[in-house]
């Protein structure tokens, strides 16, 4: 207990031994703190490399998107009543005259009237779909709702519901697909044949309405399709037929440069994100600890030069638009970021709507391939420049971990030694005080 008292505050000697131990340990820990700060700086460098790698991947993805379709979209510039259009990614600009002469309908059948909850005569009901038959068993005691459920469970591609006109029930059967196979008989699209052999109950009979195919004319060429959703008439575009019997209507598809500009801007934004990160590392702002950045790293200067070189790289085999500069991309002298001159871009797209696609997609010399090569050179997981730099820093961090552990053990031992020494001193002082008191009492 005496030792604990001495360690708590040096009440015998009057010295604040806890304070002395803390201060001496703090002085001894200065090299340790410096090493920790150095390790933290290395970790921040690793973080900067990871951030830069992610930004480079974004540039690569943006370039690949522009190479895939150039960002070039197609839009309809006409308003139509007989049909609507949905251009796809492979749609091309063009002009068409479209007339819808007939809409596709579904084959359907309606039974004769049946009293509500009346039993249906047992037997079988065969649903025929263009030569494929589905047999439904009607059991004794089944009503119309039970038959409808059995039709649904049969796997036949039809819907079956019970309708009521306020007095009687009716079984409505509708084929799910509209139209019928071109060249075959409309009558075969849906058939219902009842073979009821039971002794009692209501017999089923059906009135079948045959389906119709969609017919329409595009630029004087007649088409027949089984559906009102047509995907193979206008290249790359879905026609949705809405109204029949009207006059022909004009359909105009034009290149949508709005999407082109948006995708090019996404590439520029990704490019600028990389250049800003490189610039902030090479030239840290005032007050920033340079050791926590990649300042002075030669690989970053090489990356910066490679990125800047993309702007002036000439894509071979093209016409008047052969570089990113020809598309209106300009470099800021301050930090190397890009801006888009919209006037130049619009002029380039007006003369060649596929210019962006060609500049990015041309093999070997196209911007997308150049970006791929540049990014891979720096981020390849095996031998990329930044990958190697990160591995080197990681090794230094691990080495510092070992040093820090060793130093911490030494400092812990140093602190314990101080505590032991001050405790011993307190004991000596206590002993001297006891001796002094004894001598004083003897002298008196």
C-alpha angles and dihedrals in degrees: 000000000000090000091052090052092051092048091048096062119325094255092167098054095033090233121127093236094173090058091047092050092049094049095046090047090049091054091048090051096057093097089047092052091049090052091049090051089051091050091049089052090054091049090052089052089053089050090051090052091050091050091049092048091054091049091050090051088053091054089050092051093047091051091048091053091053090047092051097056105347088242083274111151132181126223136184114245095189133079114224134188103192094051145004128218136217113193114211130208091273095049118126132207113264147131125244142176109220128187122180109209100171138009123224116250134191125249110247140179132202124197126222118266118289126190111249112272091002116152117251118226109257124248133082136312117202120204111200123200112185094315099327114108129206115194120210120194117221111203129201109278096022116140128202093273090054091051091050090052091049091053090053091050093049094078093240111148093242140099119234125195137160115239127193126204093197094274112036139026125243130192111228118196119185127181111237096221119063124229127009136263109291109249095024130093121280088214090065093057091087131004130168119196121183121203104181117176102164122122097241143011138075120313119229123229128170139207109211123206109204120230127245130217124229114256126188141153127233117189090339093309114120120224133191122196135168094226136051087226105079120188103165106054106069107039113256092352133105116223116204108198112214112161133026136208101034131120122278116280131208119246117194121185117190134181111268105221090177090078090043092055092045093053092046089051089052088055091048091049091051091047092050091049089059094045092048091051091049092048094048090052097045093044109027116197120257112286094024116127102242092205089067092057135057092255112159093015107148093205090064091054089051090051091048091053092047092052092048090050091062090070095061100033108125116224108217125228097029132115127234096329106064107136138043087248088061087059091057101264113148131186124232111230090211101061108353095250121144133242129189121236098212093196092057091044094051091048091051093049092046090057095041119009092191094051095110093049092050095047092051101035104043107119119254098350098045118111093244092057091045091051090048091053094046095047093045091050089059104032106031104136092227107039108358116142093238091041090056090046091052092048090052093050092045089055090052091050091052090048091052090050089061092047092047092051091051093047092048091054090051092049092048089053090047091053092049090050090053091050090050092049095048090046090053090049091052090052091051092048090048090052093049091051091052091049092048092051091050093050091048091053092049093050091052 
